[in-house]
Amino acid sequence: MSVLSVLDPAVHLAHAAVAALATAVPTAAAIVLFTLAVRAALHPLARSAARAERARTRIAPRVARLRERHAKDPARLNRELLALHRAEGTGPLAGLLPALLQAPFFSVMYRLFTTAPGHLLDATLAGVPLGTRPTTAHTPAQFALFAALEAALLALAWYSARRAAHSPTTAGPTRWLAFGTPLFALLLPAAGALYLLTSTAWTTAERRYLHR
């Protein structure tokens, strides 16, 4: 039994919502609309995390000077950093709570679009069953669909990495973590990849808006 099975009651509720949407629009469109609705509901948490990130960016030069000044006195450095964060109304872990609160929602979405109760994966996108995985693709239409999804995810990853390169709070190598998303999509059925693309596109647009 998967550890994510504890989320099954929430998964079934989410499936009911997608199924209801699918009575009015194609299932693939219902997945997109439902994903956008969930991300919109989580937007206040994203705003909180963005405020914390802006605060870290604002004080990053002062943090760097303190680290240089007290490099040989860790105890003094910790006191000075704590005082700085308190004065600025932030902290080294600020923004972590909003991310943790979002995690259960993303876990439900992931389980919904990979296990898909109620024959959700029997529907098609561009003639390709949503339950098809890249490893089982064997027709030109299936290869074309996964190529399009991967291309879109890679473009978003490139854009995110490019923006992260200009952020003083992002360490050099960590900006390449964005490319983990298109790699992860290769393990998912088409429904999961479609969800991932929609959610990633929302995240990219949301971060651009919040950090404009």
C-alpha positions in Angstrom: 0.0 0.0 0.0 1.4 3.4 -0.9 2.0 5.9 1.9 -0.1 8.3 -0.2 -3.1 6.1 0.2 -4.0 8.1 3.3 -5.0 10.9 0.8 -7.5 8.7 -1.0 -10.6 10.3 0.6 -9.4 13.7 -0.7 -8.4 12.2 -4.0 -12.0 10.8 -4.5 -13.4 14.3 -3.7 -11.0 15.8 -6.3 -12.0 13.2 -8.8 -15.7 14.0 -8.3 -14.9 17.7 -9.0 -13.0 16.8 -12.2 -15.7 14.4 -13.3 -18.3 17.1 -12.8 -16.3 19.5 -15.0 -15.9 16.7 -17.6 -19.6 16.7 -18.1 -19.3 20.2 -19.6 -15.9 20.1 -21.2 -13.4 17.4 -22.4 -11.6 15.6 -19.6 -8.3 17.1 -20.5 -9.8 20.6 -20.3 -11.4 19.6 -17.0 -7.9 18.6 -15.6 -6.5 22.0 -16.7 -9.5 23.9 -15.2 -9.4 22.0 -11.9 -5.6 22.5 -11.6 -6.0 26.2 -12.2 -8.8 26.4 -9.6 -6.7 24.7 -6.9 -3.7 26.9 -7.7 -5.8 30.0 -7.4 -7.1 28.8 -4.0 -3.5 28.4 -2.9 -2.4 31.8 -4.1 -2.5 33.5 -0.7 0.1 31.0 0.5 2.2 31.8 -2.5 2.0 35.5 -1.7 3.2 34.8 1.8 6.2 32.8 0.5 6.9 35.6 -2.0 7.0 38.3 0.8 9.5 36.2 2.7 11.6 35.7 -0.4 11.6 39.4 -1.1 12.7 40.1 2.5 15.6 37.7 2.1 16.6 39.3 -1.1 16.5 42.8 0.5 18.7 41.8 3.4 21.0 39.5 1.4 23.9 42.1 1.1 23.8 42.8 4.9 23.8 39.0 5.6 26.8 38.6 3.4 28.7 41.4 5.2 27.9 39.9 8.6 29.1 36.5 7.5 32.4 38.1 6.3 32.8 40.2 9.4 32.1 37.4 11.9 33.4 34.4 10.0 35.7 33.5 12.9 33.0 33.9 15.6 30.0 31.7 14.8 28.2 32.5 18.1 28.4 36.3 17.3 27.4 35.7 13.7 24.3 33.8 14.8 23.3 36.6 17.3 23.8 39.3 14.6 21.8 37.3 12.0 19.0 36.7 14.5 18.9 40.4 15.4 18.8 41.4 11.7 16.0 39.0 10.9 14.0 40.2 13.9 14.5 43.8 12.9 13.3 43.1 9.3 10.3 40.9 10.5 11.6 37.8 8.7 13.7 34.8 9.4 15.9 32.2 7.7 13.0 29.8 7.6 10.4 32.3 6.5 8.4 31.0 3.6 8.9 27.4 4.7 5.4 27.1 6.3 3.5 28.3 3.2 5.4 25.7 1.2 4.6 22.9 3.7 0.9 23.9 3.8 0.8 23.5 0.0 2.4 20.1 -0.1 -0.7 18.0 0.8 -2.7 19.7 -2.0 0.0 18.9 -4.5 0.2 15.3 -3.2 -3.6 14.9 -3.8 -3.3 16.3 -7.3 -0.4 14.0 -8.1 -2.2 10.9 -6.8 -5.4 11.9 -8.7 -3.7 12.2 -12.0 -1.6 9.1 -11.7 -4.0 6.6 -10.1 -7.1 8.3 -11.5 -10.1 6.5 -9.9 -13.3 6.3 -11.8 -11.8 5.7 -15.3 -10.4 9.2 -15.6 -7.4 8.0 -17.6 -9.7 6.3 -20.2 -10.4 9.7 -21.7 -8.2 11.0 -24.5 -6.1 14.1 -25.4 -5.5 14.5 -29.2 -6.6 10.9 -29.6 -4.1 9.6 -27.0 -5.5 7.9 -23.8 -4.6 10.0 -20.7 -3.4 6.8 -19.1 -0.6 6.4 -21.7 2.9 6.8 -20.4 6.0 7.8 -22.3 7.5 4.3 -21.7 4.5 2.7 -23.4 4.0 5.1 -26.3 4.2 3.4 -29.6 2.2 5.5 -32.2 3.2 8.7 -33.9 0.3 10.5 -32.1 1.5 9.4 -28.7 5.1 10.4 -29.4 4.0 13.7 -30.7 1.9 14.4 -27.6 4.7 13.6 -25.2 7.1 15.6 -27.3 4.9 18.6 -27.1 4.4 18.3 -23.3 8.1 17.9 -22.7 9.0 20.8 -25.0 6.6 23.1 -23.0 8.0 21.9 -19.7 11.6 22.3 -20.9 10.8 25.9 -22.0 9.3 26.7 -18.6 12.3 25.2 -16.8 14.7 27.2 -19.0 12.8 30.4 -18.2 12.8 29.6 -14.4 16.5 28.8 -14.4 17.2 32.0 -16.3 15.3 34.1 -13.7 16.9 32.2 -10.8 20.3 33.0 -12.1 19.6 36.7 -11.4 18.3 36.1 -7.8 20.8 36.9 -5.0 19.1 34.3 -2.8 19.5 31.4 -5.3 22.7 29.5 -5.1 24.3 28.8 -8.5 23.6 25.0 -9.0 20.1 25.1 -7.4 18.6 27.1 -10.3 19.0 23.9 -12.4 16.5 22.1 -10.2 13.8 23.5 -12.4 14.8 20.9 -15.0 13.8 18.1 -12.6 10.1 18.8 -13.5 10.4 17.8 -17.2 12.4 14.7 -16.1 9.8 13.8 -13.6 7.1 14.2 -16.3 8.7 11.3 -18.2 7.5 8.9 -15.4 3.9 10.1 -15.5 0.9 9.2 -17.6 -0.4 11.9 -20.0 -2.9 13.1 -17.4 -0.1 13.6 -14.8 2.1 15.4 -17.3 -0.8 17.7 -18.3 -1.4 18.5 -14.7 2.3 19.1 -14.2 2.5 21.4 -17.2 -0.6 23.4 -16.0 0.7 23.7 -12.5 4.2 24.7 -13.6 2.9 27.3 -16.0 0.8 28.8 -13.2 3.9 28.8 -10.9 6.0 30.6 -13.5 3.3 33.2 -14.2 2.6 33.6 -10.4 6.3 34.1 -9.6 6.7 36.6 -12.4 3.7 38.6 -11.1 4.7 38.4 -7.4 8.3 39.3 -8.0 7.7 41.9 -10.7 
